[in-house]
């Protein structure tokens, strides 16, 4: 992850961690990256930020339906 990355959400399941990260890719648009335990497993480029956020939300809904949950807040 770089300093220009934005974590959109983090989910956990059975000690594993899934993240959705948005990254700006110069001259291309925005990249949506999904990783589990820090290992990239899917990446896609979007020209429109709204489409990227819709895809991230859809993946989160799908993951939550499969038992992934938000980690306890650190507060």
C-alpha positions in Angstrom: 0.0 0.0 0.0 1.2 3.5 -0.8 0.5 6.8 1.0 -1.9 7.6 -1.9 -4.0 4.6 -1.2 -7.4 4.9 0.6 -8.7 1.9 2.6 -12.5 1.8 1.8 -13.3 -1.0 4.2 -11.8 -3.9 6.2 -13.5 -7.2 7.1 -12.3 -10.2 9.1 -13.2 -13.9 9.2 -11.5 -16.7 11.1 -8.4 -14.7 11.7 -8.1 -13.5 8.1 -8.3 -9.8 7.0 -9.9 -8.6 3.7 -9.5 -5.0 2.5 -10.8 -2.9 -0.3 -8.4 -0.2 -1.3 -8.7 2.7 -3.8 -5.6 3.8 -5.6 -5.1 6.6 -8.1 -3.4 5.4 -11.3 -2.0 8.3 -13.3 -3.4 8.6 -16.8 -5.8 5.7 -16.2 -8.2 6.5 -13.4 -8.9 4.8 -10.1 -7.9 1.2 -9.2 -10.0 -0.9 -6.8 -7.8 -3.5 -5.1 -9.1 -6.4 -3.0 -6.6 -8.3 -0.8 -6.8 -11.0 1.8 -4.1 -11.0 4.4 -2.1 -8.5 2.4 -2.1 -10.6 -0.8 -3.8 -9.0 -3.8 -6.5 -11.2 -5.3 -8.4 -8.8 -7.6 -7.8 -5.4 -9.2 -9.8 -3.3 -11.6 -9.5 0.1 -13.1 -12.4 2.6 -13.1 -12.7 5.9 -14.8 -15.6 6.9 -12.6 -15.3 7.1 -8.8 -19.0 6.3 -8.4 -18.6 3.1 -10.3 -15.7 2.1 -8.1 -17.6 2.7 -4.9 -20.6 0.7 -6.2 -18.3 -2.2 -7.0 -16.6 -2.0 -3.6 -20.0 -1.9 -1.9 -21.2 -4.9 -3.9 -18.1 -6.9 -2.9 -18.6 -6.0 0.7 -22.2 -7.1 0.7 -21.2 -10.4 -1.0 -18.4 -11.0 1.6 -20.7 -10.2 4.5 -23.2 -12.8 3.2 -20.3 -15.3 3.3 -19.6 -14.5 7.0 -17.0 -11.7 6.8 -17.6 -9.0 9.4 -16.3 -5.6 10.3 -13.5 -5.8 13.0 -14.3 -4.4 16.4 -13.7 -0.6 16.5 -10.5 0.4 18.2 -12.2 2.9 20.5 
